[in-house]
C-alpha cells in the first residue's frame, strides 16, 4: 500500500489513524519546513523515528552535556574515539564506562517521541507512507507506541500549543527570574515548573533550557509558558522575542488611523462569508480548513470515547457502593477525571429506563455522554457510554 499527498488534504492524525486501524507495517515520511522525518510502523504501532536533517548521534551530543550526563571533555574524547574506531558514540561511551546504556536509551527515547509528536502542529508539508512486509529496526527501537496513544497525546499538544506560543513566540527568547516583589513560590507550582524555574538564569535561550531540562521540548516550553503567565519569569530586554520597548514616534502624514480598522473589519467579514456560505478558504488565509477541522474532530472523538469509558466505570463503582445512581459527575468526585469533553463542553449524565421500585440495577441505568462537536445533546454526533 502506498499513500501520499499534502497536509492540506489530510491532517497527520488521519494518516496515523488509518495506519493504526489497518495495523500496517511500513515507513511514513513527513516532509515539512522544520524537518524531514521517517516514522517506522510495525503492526500499526510506532516503533522508531529518524530525522533526515539531524542524525540522532548529533542530537544526543547536543543533549548529554547540558543535562549533566557528560562533561565537555568526556564528550570530546568520545567523539574523537568514535571517529577513529568508526564505532557509534553510544558504544564508545558504554565501553569506556562514561555513560550507562540505560541513560542513553532514556534520553534518546524521549527525543524520538518528541519528533513523532512535533508534526501534529505542522500546517504545511507532504506525507508518503509505503507499506512493507517487515521493517529493519537494527538502527533503534522505541515503544512500540500504540496509535491511539499517539493520537491522544498529539491532539493534546496541538490544543495547548497556541497558549504556549502566546508566551514564548520564539525558542531564541531569554528569560530571567522576575525581580518584582512576591514572585511565585516554587511550592505552588508543578515539579516540572520548579525544575524550569531553577534552570532560568537570564543567559540561556529557551531552546538551551529545554535541552538542559531532560523534560523534552513540549513539556519544557509548557512549563516556561506557565511560569511566564504567572509572572515568575520575564523576558530579558533586547533578547529575540522579547517585547519591544514602546517609543514615542513623531507625528507622520499618512492615512487616517481608522482606515486600517475598517479594512481589517471588511477582510474579516469576507473570510466569514467565504467559510460559512461558500465553504472555501480565500487564498489559504485560514489555517484550519474543513477537512483539517474534521480530522481534528475525529481525533477528539477518540479521546472523548476514552474519557467516557473511564467515567462509566467510575459511575458503576459509585452505584455499587452507594446503592443509587449519581445525579451528576460532580457527585462522583473522581480525582483526575475530566468533566469537559475535548470540545470544551461538559460531559453529561442521563438516566435511562424506568424504575420498578427496586434498586439501581432494576430497569434504571445511567448514560454518560458528550454532545460532540456541535455541543448539543440529542444530535447524531453525540458520543455516549452506558454503565450497564
C-alpha atoms as a printed R data frame, in Angstrom:
    type eleno elety resid chain resno       x      y      z
1   ATOM     1    CA   UNK     A     1   0.000  0.000  0.000
2   ATOM     2    CA   UNK     A     2   1.333  3.473 -0.921
3   ATOM     3    CA   UNK     A     3  -0.331  6.612  0.396
4   ATOM     4    CA   UNK     A     4   0.894 10.118 -0.332
5   ATOM     5    CA   UNK     A     5  -0.309 13.693 -0.505
6   ATOM     6    CA   UNK     A     6  -0.173 17.096  1.182
7   ATOM     7    CA   UNK     A     7  -1.132 18.136  4.698
8   ATOM     8    CA   UNK     A     8  -3.765 20.397  3.176
9   ATOM     9    CA   UNK     A     9  -5.594 17.231  2.014
10  ATOM    10    CA   UNK     A    10  -5.313 15.165  5.200
11  ATOM    11    CA   UNK     A    11  -4.071 16.028  8.655
12  ATOM    12    CA   UNK     A    12  -1.379 13.753 10.076
13  ATOM    13    CA   UNK     A    13  -3.932 12.499 12.613
14  ATOM    14    CA   UNK     A    14  -5.971 10.980  9.764
15  ATOM    15    CA   UNK     A    15  -2.906  9.275  8.316
16  ATOM    16    CA   UNK     A    16  -1.742  7.829 11.643
17  ATOM    17    CA   UNK     A    17  -5.271  6.658 12.453
18  ATOM    18    CA   UNK     A    18  -5.579  4.868  9.109
19  ATOM    19    CA   UNK     A    19  -2.221  3.101  9.559
20  ATOM    20    CA   UNK     A    20  -3.197  2.052 13.075
21  ATOM    21    CA   UNK     A    21  -6.672  0.793 12.172
22  ATOM    22    CA   UNK     A    22  -5.279 -1.351  9.360
23  ATOM    23    CA   UNK     A    23  -2.319 -2.487 11.517
24  ATOM    24    CA   UNK     A    24   0.086 -1.642  8.729
25  ATOM    25    CA   UNK     A    25   3.844 -2.153  8.755
26  ATOM    26    CA   UNK     A    26   5.970  0.307  6.807
27  ATOM    27    CA   UNK     A    27   7.528  3.770  6.758
28  ATOM    28    CA   UNK     A    28   5.762  7.132  6.882
29  ATOM    29    CA   UNK     A    29   7.872 10.018  5.559
30  ATOM    30    CA   UNK     A    30   6.833 13.516  6.640
31  ATOM    31    CA   UNK     A    31   8.460 16.428  4.826
32  ATOM    32    CA   UNK     A    32   7.883 19.888  6.321
33  ATOM    33    CA   UNK     A    33   9.678 23.193  6.710
34  ATOM    34    CA   UNK     A    34  11.045 22.235 10.129
35  ATOM    35    CA   UNK     A    35  12.279 18.736  9.378
36  ATOM    36    CA   UNK     A    36  12.042 15.628  7.229
37  ATOM    37    CA   UNK     A    37  11.035 12.719  9.415
38  ATOM    38    CA   UNK     A    38  10.764  8.978  8.755
39  ATOM    39    CA   UNK     A    39   8.404  7.183 11.158
40  ATOM    40    CA   UNK     A    40   8.551  3.380 11.219
41  ATOM    41    CA   UNK     A    41   5.332  1.485 11.973
42  ATOM    42    CA   UNK     A    42   5.167 -2.169 12.974
43  ATOM    43    CA   UNK     A    43   1.719 -3.790 13.073
44  ATOM    44    CA   UNK     A    44   0.108 -0.343 13.287
45  ATOM    45    CA   UNK     A    45   2.262  0.941 16.182
46  ATOM    46    CA   UNK     A    46   5.117  3.456 16.093
47  ATOM    47    CA   UNK     A    47   8.393  1.583 16.553
48  ATOM    48    CA   UNK     A    48  11.016  4.174 15.537
49  ATOM    49    CA   UNK     A    49  11.540  7.611 14.014
50  ATOM    50    CA   UNK     A    50  14.532  9.265 12.384
51  ATOM    51    CA   UNK     A    51  15.194 12.848 11.345
52  ATOM    52    CA   UNK     A    52  16.850 13.241  7.949
53  ATOM    53    CA   UNK     A    53  18.280 16.656  8.850
54  ATOM    54    CA   UNK     A    54  19.765 15.983 12.309
55  ATOM    55    CA   UNK     A    55  21.170 12.449 12.916
56  ATOM    56    CA   UNK     A    56  20.407 11.103 16.374
57  ATOM    57    CA   UNK     A    57  24.095 10.914 17.378
58  ATOM    58    CA   UNK     A    58  24.497 14.611 16.593
59  ATOM    59    CA   UNK     A    59  21.351 15.461 18.537
60  ATOM    60    CA   UNK     A    60  22.442 13.336 21.520
61  ATOM    61    CA   UNK     A    61  25.787 15.146 21.580
62  ATOM    62    CA   UNK     A    62  23.792 18.380 21.991
63  ATOM    63    CA   UNK     A    63  21.814 16.975 24.957
64  ATOM    64    CA   UNK     A    64  24.131 14.905 27.140
65  ATOM    65    CA   UNK     A    65  26.358 17.746 28.362
66  ATOM    66    CA   UNK     A    66  23.567 20.257 29.193
67  ATOM    67    CA   UNK     A    67  21.756 17.545 31.142
68  ATOM    68    CA   UNK     A    68  24.874 16.860 33.228
69  ATOM    69    CA   UNK     A    69  25.360 13.295 31.984
70  ATOM    70    CA   UNK     A    70  28.752 14.097 30.398
71  ATOM    71    CA   UNK     A    71  31.404 16.754 30.749
72  ATOM    72    CA   UNK     A    72  32.576 18.617 27.620
73  ATOM    73    CA   UNK     A    73  35.947 16.863 27.930
74  ATOM    74    CA   UNK     A    74  34.328 13.420 28.097
75  ATOM    75    CA   UNK     A    75  32.173 14.171 25.065
76  ATOM    76    CA   UNK     A    76  35.147 15.435 23.081
77  ATOM    77    CA   UNK     A    77  37.160 12.306 23.917
78  ATOM    78    CA   UNK     A    78  34.258 10.006 22.995
79  ATOM    79    CA   UNK     A    79  33.643 11.781 19.675
80  ATOM    80    CA   UNK     A    80  37.342 11.509 18.767
81  ATOM    81    CA   UNK     A    81  37.349  7.777 19.570
82  ATOM    82    CA   UNK     A    82  34.138  7.305 17.604
83  ATOM    83    CA   UNK     A    83  35.707  8.861 14.513
84  ATOM    84    CA   UNK     A    84  38.936  6.905 14.989
85  ATOM    85    CA   UNK     A    85  37.370  3.478 15.582
86  ATOM    86    CA   UNK     A    86  34.253  4.063 13.457
87  ATOM    87    CA   UNK     A    87  32.123  2.838 16.342
88  ATOM    88    CA   UNK     A    88  28.889  4.509 17.347
89  ATOM    89    CA   UNK     A    89  29.044  7.186 20.027
90  ATOM    90    CA   UNK     A    90  26.790  5.062 22.233
91  ATOM    91    CA   UNK     A    91  29.152  2.061 22.015
92  ATOM    92    CA   UNK     A    92  32.203  4.179 22.789
93  ATOM    93    CA   UNK     A    93  30.562  5.751 25.846
94  ATOM    94    CA   UNK     A    94  29.443  2.323 27.129
95  ATOM    95    CA   UNK     A    95  32.845  0.661 26.562
96  ATOM    96    CA   UNK     A    96  34.659  3.469 28.368
97  ATOM    97    CA   UNK     A    97  32.172  3.358 31.237
98  ATOM    98    CA   UNK     A    98  31.451  7.048 30.784
99  ATOM    99    CA   UNK     A    99  27.682  6.720 30.319
100 ATOM   100    CA   UNK     A   100  25.313  3.901 31.139
101 ATOM   101    CA   UNK     A   101  23.361  2.433 28.238
102 ATOM   102    CA   UNK     A   102  20.141  2.980 30.226
103 ATOM   103    CA   UNK     A   103  20.776  6.731 30.372
104 ATOM   104    CA   UNK     A   104  21.481  6.900 26.641
105 ATOM   105    CA   UNK     A   105  18.331  4.915 25.826
106 ATOM   106    CA   UNK     A   106  16.175  7.085 28.125
107 ATOM   107    CA   UNK     A   107  17.309 10.382 26.595
108 ATOM   108    CA   UNK     A   108  17.090  9.044 23.041
109 ATOM   109    CA   UNK     A   109  13.596  7.551 23.538
110 ATOM   110    CA   UNK     A   110  12.289 10.921 24.760
111 ATOM   111    CA   UNK     A   111  13.762 12.710 21.734
112 ATOM   112    CA   UNK     A   112  12.307 10.130 19.331
113 ATOM   113    CA   UNK     A   113   8.843 10.593 20.872
114 ATOM   114    CA   UNK     A   114   9.196 14.398 20.668
115 ATOM   115    CA   UNK     A   115   9.966 14.092 16.955
116 ATOM   116    CA   UNK     A   116   6.861 11.932 16.420
117 ATOM   117    CA   UNK     A   117   4.521 14.465 18.070
118 ATOM   118    CA   UNK     A   118   6.066 17.596 16.529
119 ATOM   119    CA   UNK     A   119   4.481 17.181 13.034
120 ATOM   120    CA   UNK     A   120   0.987 17.369 14.586
121 ATOM   121    CA   UNK     A   121   1.410 21.145 14.689
122 ATOM   122    CA   UNK     A   122   2.766 21.475 11.145
123 ATOM   123    CA   UNK     A   123   0.368 23.299  8.841
124 ATOM   124    CA   UNK     A   124   2.199 22.601  5.579
125 ATOM   125    CA   UNK     A   125   4.178 19.721  4.154
126 ATOM   126    CA   UNK     A   126   3.821 16.397  2.392
127 ATOM   127    CA   UNK     A   127   3.492 12.798  3.509
128 ATOM   128    CA   UNK     A   128   4.178  9.412  1.947
129 ATOM   129    CA   UNK     A   129   3.518  6.006  3.504
130 ATOM   130    CA   UNK     A   130   4.985  2.866  1.947
131 ATOM   131    CA   UNK     A   131   3.688 -0.460  3.228
132 ATOM   132    CA   UNK     A   132   6.289 -3.216  3.707
133 ATOM   133    CA   UNK     A   133   6.151 -6.878  4.771
134 ATOM   134    CA   UNK     A   134   8.679 -6.128  7.535
135 ATOM   135    CA   UNK     A   135  10.902 -3.281  8.747
136 ATOM   136    CA   UNK     A   136  14.522 -3.207  9.877
137 ATOM   137    CA   UNK     A   137  14.805 -1.937 13.452
138 ATOM   138    CA   UNK     A   138  18.531 -2.552 13.833
139 ATOM   139    CA   UNK     A   139  19.125  1.208 13.984
140 ATOM   140    CA   UNK     A   140  16.917  1.627 17.046
141 ATOM   141    CA   UNK     A   141  13.530  0.937 18.565
142 ATOM   142    CA   UNK     A   142  11.085  2.612 20.940
143 ATOM   143    CA   UNK     A   143   7.774  1.562 22.411
144 ATOM   144    CA   UNK     A   144   6.028  0.313 20.483
145 ATOM   145    CA   UNK     A   145   3.776  3.368 20.840
146 ATOM   146    CA   UNK     A   146   0.125  2.444 20.270
147 ATOM   147    CA   UNK     A   147  -1.554  4.534 17.585
148 ATOM   148    CA   UNK     A   148  -4.421  5.575 19.874
149 ATOM   149    CA   UNK     A   149  -1.960  6.850 22.495
150 ATOM   150    CA   UNK     A   150  -0.034  8.784 19.829
151 ATOM   151    CA   UNK     A   151  -3.256 10.380 18.567
152 ATOM   152    CA   UNK     A   152  -4.435 11.384 22.040
153 ATOM   153    CA   UNK     A   153  -1.097 12.896 23.021
154 ATOM   154    CA   UNK     A   154  -0.620 14.555 19.640
155 ATOM   155    CA   UNK     A   155  -4.005 16.279 19.734
156 ATOM   156    CA   UNK     A   156  -3.447 17.350 23.366
157 ATOM   157    CA   UNK     A   157  -0.222 19.051 22.365
158 ATOM   158    CA   UNK     A   158  -1.854 20.618 19.336
159 ATOM   159    CA   UNK     A   159  -4.616 22.069 21.530
160 ATOM   160    CA   UNK     A   160  -2.146 23.544 24.025
161 ATOM   161    CA   UNK     A   161   0.453 24.820 21.534
162 ATOM   162    CA   UNK     A   162  -1.230 28.208 20.805
163 ATOM   163    CA   UNK     A   163  -1.233 29.054 24.541
164 ATOM   164    CA   UNK     A   164   2.464 28.197 24.740
165 ATOM   165    CA   UNK     A   165   3.318 30.287 21.681
166 ATOM   166    CA   UNK     A   166   1.410 33.221 23.127
167 ATOM   167    CA   UNK     A   167   4.024 33.481 25.877
168 ATOM   168    CA   UNK     A   168   7.005 32.003 24.002
169 ATOM   169    CA   UNK     A   169   6.829 33.114 20.357
170 ATOM   170    CA   UNK     A   170  10.478 32.193 19.744
171 ATOM   171    CA   UNK     A   171  12.768 29.477 21.098
172 ATOM   172    CA   UNK     A   172  15.586 32.056 20.941
173 ATOM   173    CA   UNK     A   173  13.987 34.050 23.784
174 ATOM   174    CA   UNK     A   174  15.912 34.509 27.026
175 ATOM   175    CA   UNK     A   175  14.084 34.630 30.367
176 ATOM   176    CA   UNK     A   176  15.139 35.818 33.791
177 ATOM   177    CA   UNK     A   177  13.573 35.255 37.193
178 ATOM   178    CA   UNK     A   178  11.149 38.067 37.934
179 ATOM   179    CA   UNK     A   179  12.531 40.779 40.194
180 ATOM   180    CA   UNK     A   180   9.155 42.163 41.179
181 ATOM   181    CA   UNK     A   181   8.084 41.738 44.822
182 ATOM   182    CA   UNK     A   182   6.443 38.472 45.754
183 ATOM   183    CA   UNK     A   183   7.448 36.108 42.909
184 ATOM   184    CA   UNK     A   184   5.600 32.823 42.651
185 ATOM   185    CA   UNK     A   185   6.757 30.352 45.285
186 ATOM   186    CA   UNK     A   186   8.079 27.022 43.914
187 ATOM   187    CA   UNK     A   187   5.790 25.290 46.424
188 ATOM   188    CA   UNK     A   188   2.792 26.493 44.428
189 ATOM   189    CA   UNK     A   189   3.910 25.238 41.032
190 ATOM   190    CA   UNK     A   190   4.236 21.786 39.493
191 ATOM   191    CA   UNK     A   191   7.501 19.797 39.725
192 ATOM   192    CA   UNK     A   192   8.357 20.430 36.059
193 ATOM   193    CA   UNK     A   193   7.817 24.147 36.578
194 ATOM   194    CA   UNK     A   194  10.070 24.116 39.648
195 ATOM   195    CA   UNK     A   195  12.763 22.443 37.566
196 ATOM   196    CA   UNK     A   196  12.483 25.009 34.789
197 ATOM   197    CA   UNK     A   197  12.465 27.864 37.316
198 ATOM   198    CA   UNK     A   198  15.754 26.549 38.725
199 ATOM   199    CA   UNK     A   199  17.292 26.498 35.218
200 ATOM   200    CA   UNK     A   200  16.298 30.039 34.231
201 ATOM   201    CA   UNK     A   201  19.430 32.196 34.594
202 ATOM   202    CA   UNK     A   202  18.946 35.174 32.294
203 ATOM   203    CA   UNK     A   203  21.536 33.950 29.773
204 ATOM   204    CA   UNK     A   204  20.344 30.685 28.226
205 ATOM   205    CA   UNK     A   205  17.783 30.650 25.442
206 ATOM   206    CA   UNK     A   206  14.516 28.736 25.650
207 ATOM   207    CA   UNK     A   207  15.997 26.089 23.351
208 ATOM   208    CA   UNK     A   208  19.012 25.669 25.629
209 ATOM   209    CA   UNK     A   209  16.791 25.477 28.704
210 ATOM   210    CA   UNK     A   210  14.672 22.756 27.073
211 ATOM   211    CA   UNK     A   211  17.797 20.759 26.164
212 ATOM   212    CA   UNK     A   212  19.125 21.018 29.717
213 ATOM   213    CA   UNK     A   213  15.835 20.084 31.381
214 ATOM   214    CA   UNK     A   214  15.533 16.481 30.232
215 ATOM   215    CA   UNK     A   215  11.777 17.014 30.012
216 ATOM   216    CA   UNK     A   216  11.507 17.181 26.240
217 ATOM   217    CA   UNK     A   217  10.744 20.284 24.184
218 ATOM   218    CA   UNK     A   218   6.982 20.367 24.708
219 ATOM   219    CA   UNK     A   219   6.892 19.897 28.494
220 ATOM   220    CA   UNK     A   220   9.786 22.315 28.974
221 ATOM   221    CA   UNK     A   221   8.113 25.065 26.919
222 ATOM   222    CA   UNK     A   222   4.758 24.356 28.538
223 ATOM   223    CA   UNK     A   223   6.277 24.835 31.992
224 ATOM   224    CA   UNK     A   224   8.100 28.012 30.940
225 ATOM   225    CA   UNK     A   225   4.882 29.431 29.475
226 ATOM   226    CA   UNK     A   226   3.057 28.690 32.733
227 ATOM   227    CA   UNK     A   227   5.792 30.445 34.729
228 ATOM   228    CA   UNK     A   228   5.679 33.436 32.389
229 ATOM   229    CA   UNK     A   229   1.895 33.604 32.674
230 ATOM   230    CA   UNK     A   230   2.175 33.594 36.479
231 ATOM   231    CA   UNK     A   231   4.789 36.362 36.418
232 ATOM   232    CA   UNK     A   232   7.555 34.194 37.902
233 ATOM   233    CA   UNK     A   233   9.834 34.816 34.902
234 ATOM   234    CA   UNK     A   234  10.077 37.677 32.414
235 ATOM   235    CA   UNK     A   235  11.842 38.068 29.040
236 ATOM   236    CA   UNK     A   236  15.267 39.710 29.066
237 ATOM   237    CA   UNK     A   237  15.133 43.121 27.373
238 ATOM   238    CA   UNK     A   238  16.755 43.092 23.951
239 ATOM   239    CA   UNK     A   239  16.682 39.296 23.592
240 ATOM   240    CA   UNK     A   240  14.992 37.800 20.482
241 ATOM   241    CA   UNK     A   241  11.261 37.540 21.062
242 ATOM   242    CA   UNK     A   242  11.276 39.976 23.998
243 ATOM   243    CA   UNK     A   243   8.640 42.713 23.915
244 ATOM   244    CA   UNK     A   244   9.931 45.750 22.057
245 ATOM   245    CA   UNK     A   245  10.086 48.976 24.092
246 ATOM   246    CA   UNK     A   246   7.306 51.433 23.365
247 ATOM   247    CA   UNK     A   247   8.724 54.625 21.894
248 ATOM   248    CA   UNK     A   248   7.034 57.936 21.234
249 ATOM   249    CA   UNK     A   249   7.111 58.361 17.470
250 ATOM   250    CA   UNK     A   250   6.923 61.793 15.846
251 ATOM   251    CA   UNK     A   251   3.691 62.562 14.017
252 ATOM   252    CA   UNK     A   252   3.735 61.492 10.384
253 ATOM   253    CA   UNK     A   253   1.496 62.172  7.450
254 ATOM   254    CA   UNK     A   254  -0.483 59.219  6.186
255 ATOM   255    CA   UNK     A   255  -3.909 57.607  6.031
256 ATOM   256    CA   UNK     A   256  -6.296 58.245  8.935
257 ATOM   257    CA   UNK     A   257  -5.989 55.948 11.963
258 ATOM   258    CA   UNK     A   258  -9.461 54.466 11.457
259 ATOM   259    CA   UNK     A   259  -8.717 53.186  7.929
260 ATOM   260    CA   UNK     A   260  -6.763 50.015  8.926
261 ATOM   261    CA   UNK     A   261  -9.522 49.012 11.352
262 ATOM   262    CA   UNK     A   262 -12.174 49.371  8.658
263 ATOM   263    CA   UNK     A   263 -10.027 47.391  6.203
264 ATOM   264    CA   UNK     A   264  -9.444 44.567  8.682
265 ATOM   265    CA   UNK     A   265 -13.144 44.526  9.538
266 ATOM   266    CA   UNK     A   266 -14.098 44.170  5.864
267 ATOM   267    CA   UNK     A   267 -11.495 41.425  5.368
268 ATOM   268    CA   UNK     A   268 -12.765 39.512  8.405
269 ATOM   269    CA   UNK     A   269 -16.350 39.755  7.168
270 ATOM   270    CA   UNK     A   270 -15.278 38.439  3.758
271 ATOM   271    CA   UNK     A   271 -13.479 35.475  5.358
272 ATOM   272    CA   UNK     A   272 -16.567 34.591  7.384
273 ATOM   273    CA   UNK     A   273 -18.805 34.800  4.310
274 ATOM   274    CA   UNK     A   274 -16.421 32.565  2.335
275 ATOM   275    CA   UNK     A   275 -16.220 29.965  5.092
276 ATOM   276    CA   UNK     A   276 -19.894 29.873  6.097
277 ATOM   277    CA   UNK     A   277 -21.688 30.358  2.779
278 ATOM   278    CA   UNK     A   278 -19.208 29.097  0.182
279 ATOM   279    CA   UNK     A   279 -17.206 26.594  2.249
280 ATOM   280    CA   UNK     A   280 -13.783 27.616  0.976
281 ATOM   281    CA   UNK     A   281 -10.733 29.470  2.250
282 ATOM   282    CA   UNK     A   282  -9.740 32.537  0.191
283 ATOM   283    CA   UNK     A   283  -6.024 32.445 -0.660
284 ATOM   284    CA   UNK     A   284  -5.435 29.848  2.077
285 ATOM   285    CA   UNK     A   285  -5.505 32.531  4.764
286 ATOM   286    CA   UNK     A   286  -7.400 30.370  7.267
287 ATOM   287    CA   UNK     A   287  -5.126 27.581  8.590
288 ATOM   288    CA   UNK     A   288  -7.898 25.189  9.618
289 ATOM   289    CA   UNK     A   289  -9.760 24.022  6.532
290 ATOM   290    CA   UNK     A   290 -12.948 21.986  6.718
291 ATOM   291    CA   UNK     A   291 -11.059 18.730  6.108
292 ATOM   292    CA   UNK     A   292  -8.459 19.643  8.739
293 ATOM   293    CA   UNK     A   293 -11.140 20.562 11.276
294 ATOM   294    CA   UNK     A   294 -12.904 17.279 10.522
295 ATOM   295    CA   UNK     A   295  -9.670 15.390 11.115
296 ATOM   296    CA   UNK     A   296  -9.195 17.037 14.491
297 ATOM   297    CA   UNK     A   297 -12.821 16.277 15.418
298 ATOM   298    CA   UNK     A   298 -12.259 12.603 14.637
299 ATOM   299    CA   UNK     A   299  -9.202 12.528 16.902
300 ATOM   300    CA   UNK     A   300 -11.082 14.383 19.641
301 ATOM   301    CA   UNK     A   301 -13.844 11.768 19.324
302 ATOM   302    CA   UNK     A   302 -11.301  9.066 20.150
303 ATOM   303    CA   UNK     A   303 -10.237 10.991 23.235
304 ATOM   304    CA   UNK     A   304 -13.881 11.528 24.251
305 ATOM   305    CA   UNK     A   305 -14.604  7.779 23.996
306 ATOM   306    CA   UNK     A   306 -11.608  7.062 26.226
307 ATOM   307    CA   UNK     A   307 -12.828  9.606 28.793
308 ATOM   308    CA   UNK     A   308 -16.360  8.217 28.670
309 ATOM   309    CA   UNK     A   309 -15.189  4.634 29.209
310 ATOM   310    CA   UNK     A   310 -13.319  5.734 32.354
311 ATOM   311    CA   UNK     A   311 -16.263  7.802 33.599
312 ATOM   312    CA   UNK     A   312 -18.672  4.904 33.010
313 ATOM   313    CA   UNK     A   313 -16.512  2.689 35.241
314 ATOM   314    CA   UNK     A   314 -16.495  5.417 37.897
315 ATOM   315    CA   UNK     A   315 -20.302  5.655 37.749
316 ATOM   316    CA   UNK     A   316 -20.666  1.893 38.021
317 ATOM   317    CA   UNK     A   317 -18.429  1.862 41.100
318 ATOM   318    CA   UNK     A   318 -20.437  4.710 42.653
319 ATOM   319    CA   UNK     A   319 -23.743  2.918 42.015
320 ATOM   320    CA   UNK     A   320 -22.475 -0.338 43.517
321 ATOM   321    CA   UNK     A   321 -21.037  1.446 46.565
322 ATOM   322    CA   UNK     A   322 -23.795  3.956 47.290
323 ATOM   323    CA   UNK     A   323 -26.787  1.898 46.163
324 ATOM   324    CA   UNK     A   324 -28.035  4.638 43.853
325 ATOM   325    CA   UNK     A   325 -27.059  6.327 40.629
326 ATOM   326    CA   UNK     A   326 -25.307  9.719 40.879
327 ATOM   327    CA   UNK     A   327 -27.163 12.810 39.773
328 ATOM   328    CA   UNK     A   328 -24.038 14.339 38.217
329 ATOM   329    CA   UNK     A   329 -20.348 13.729 37.687
330 ATOM   330    CA   UNK     A   330 -19.548 16.151 40.495
331 ATOM   331    CA   UNK     A   331 -21.258 13.726 42.894
332 ATOM   332    CA   UNK     A   332 -18.748 11.043 41.961
333 ATOM   333    CA   UNK     A   333 -15.804 13.357 42.719
334 ATOM   334    CA   UNK     A   334 -13.294 11.152 40.920
335 ATOM   335    CA   UNK     A   335  -9.780 12.569 41.073
336 ATOM   336    CA   UNK     A   336  -8.076 13.215 37.747
337 ATOM   337    CA   UNK     A   337 -11.110 12.597 35.536
338 ATOM   338    CA   UNK     A   338 -12.106 15.295 33.026
339 ATOM   339    CA   UNK     A   339 -15.524 16.919 33.411
340 ATOM   340    CA   UNK     A   340 -15.360 18.536 29.962
341 ATOM   341    CA   UNK     A   341 -15.049 16.869 26.578
342 ATOM   342    CA   UNK     A   342 -12.275 17.764 24.087
343 ATOM   343    CA   UNK     A   343 -14.538 20.456 22.563
344 ATOM   344    CA   UNK     A   344 -14.906 22.210 25.931
345 ATOM   345    CA   UNK     A   345 -18.489 21.052 26.625
346 ATOM   346    CA   UNK     A   346 -19.375 19.399 29.955
347 ATOM   347    CA   UNK     A   347 -19.895 15.638 29.975
348 ATOM   348    CA   UNK     A   348 -23.492 14.891 30.929
349 ATOM   349    CA   UNK     A   349 -25.107 12.146 32.996
350 ATOM   350    CA   UNK     A   350 -28.569 10.979 31.853
351 ATOM   351    CA   UNK     A   351 -30.803  8.347 33.405
352 ATOM   352    CA   UNK     A   352 -32.161  5.627 31.134
353 ATOM   353    CA   UNK     A   353 -35.063  3.203 31.588
354 ATOM   354    CA   UNK     A   354 -37.851  3.336 34.197
355 ATOM   355    CA   UNK     A   355 -37.811  2.368 37.845
356 ATOM   356    CA   UNK     A   356 -39.808 -0.618 39.165
357 ATOM   357    CA   UNK     A   357 -39.388  0.338 42.787
358 ATOM   358    CA   UNK     A   358 -36.212 -1.700 43.085
359 ATOM   359    CA   UNK     A   359 -32.593 -0.645 43.380
360 ATOM   360    CA   UNK     A   360 -30.382  0.878 40.743
361 ATOM   361    CA   UNK     A   361 -29.956 -2.395 38.923
362 ATOM   362    CA   UNK     A   362 -33.669 -2.891 38.188
363 ATOM   363    CA   UNK     A   363 -34.569 -1.142 34.990
364 ATOM   364    CA   UNK     A   364 -32.721  2.114 35.570
365 ATOM   365    CA   UNK     A   365 -29.302  2.860 34.102
366 ATOM   366    CA   UNK     A   366 -27.018  5.825 33.716
367 ATOM   367    CA   UNK     A   367 -25.709  7.152 30.436
368 ATOM   368    CA   UNK     A   368 -22.696  9.450 30.378
369 ATOM   369    CA   UNK     A   369 -22.418 11.368 27.139
370 ATOM   370    CA   UNK     A   370 -20.566 14.012 25.177
371 ATOM   371    CA   UNK     A   371 -22.532 16.411 22.998
372 ATOM   372    CA   UNK     A   372 -19.888 16.025 20.287
373 ATOM   373    CA   UNK     A   373 -18.548 18.783 18.014
374 ATOM   374    CA   UNK     A   374 -21.860 20.695 17.796
375 ATOM   375    CA   UNK     A   375 -22.251 20.956 21.587
376 ATOM   376    CA   UNK     A   376 -25.907 19.827 21.550
377 ATOM   377    CA   UNK     A   377 -27.253 16.658 23.156
378 ATOM   378    CA   UNK     A   378 -29.694 14.700 21.006
379 ATOM   379    CA   UNK     A   379 -27.946 15.190 17.649
380 ATOM   380    CA   UNK     A   380 -26.282 12.477 15.510
381 ATOM   381    CA   UNK     A   381 -22.746 13.384 16.572
382 ATOM   382    CA   UNK     A   382 -23.366 12.580 20.276
383 ATOM   383    CA   UNK     A   383 -20.974 10.114 21.895
384 ATOM   384    CA   UNK     A   384 -22.315  8.042 24.786
385 ATOM   385    CA   UNK     A   385 -21.411  5.127 27.053
386 ATOM   386    CA   UNK     A   386 -23.749  3.335 29.496
387 ATOM   387    CA   UNK     A   387 -22.630  1.880 32.811
388 ATOM   388    CA   UNK     A   388 -24.690 -1.245 32.180
